[in-house]
């Protein structure tokens, strides 16, 4: 059964899915609600019907791959994007969407031209909150609190990918068309500008 968080959709309220197999999907759902969207828990391909965007949350990327296979969610997500759906991958979700994964190598959906290294900021005990900057909608760069938990690092940004956020000089937020990815956990910062940005991106389609 689809779990819907918040009020039923009505009028122009966008419906955004959150992959709810493992990880911190409930925090993303709450952030989407604050951003003015209806959040839908997605556990099977059928749950993608009627949503305009999908968040792939943090968690453990190999566990997410394993949990997606019985329902063929990996193929369903690729088809959803091909048909115009927007995607937002955070932490492990970024790993799933990248074209190449290192440290060690693993399978991925290969939907955004990035090379990422798993757990490259360190182990769970080395998690930290950093002060970075993000650049959205062509405006000035904004200071942004970024929560990193066993986070991946972006090692290579492909020619069709635009960096939108940095920690120091290192890209931590990027976009290619209707795909947005972050190495950190925006749902844990207490600020919802990236979720609002993604909702607007999803509605554009």
Secondary structure as UniProt FT lines:
FT   STRAND          4..5
FT   TURN            11..12
FT   STRAND          15..19
FT   HELIX           25..34
FT   TURN            35..36
FT   STRAND          38..42
FT   HELIX           45..48
FT   TURN            49..50
FT   STRAND          53..56
FT   HELIX           61..69
FT   TURN            70..72
FT   HELIX           73..82
FT   TURN            83..84
FT   STRAND          86..90
FT   HELIX           92..97
FT   STRAND          98..102
FT   TURN            103..105
FT   STRAND          112..117
FT   TURN            118..121
FT   HELIX           124..126
FT   STRAND          128..134
FT   TURN            137..138
FT   STRAND          142..148
FT   STRAND          153..157
FT   TURN            159..160
FT   STRAND          162..167
FT   TURN            168..169
FT   STRAND          170..176
FT   TURN            177..178
FT   STRAND          179..182
FT   HELIX           186..188
FT   HELIX           193..204
//
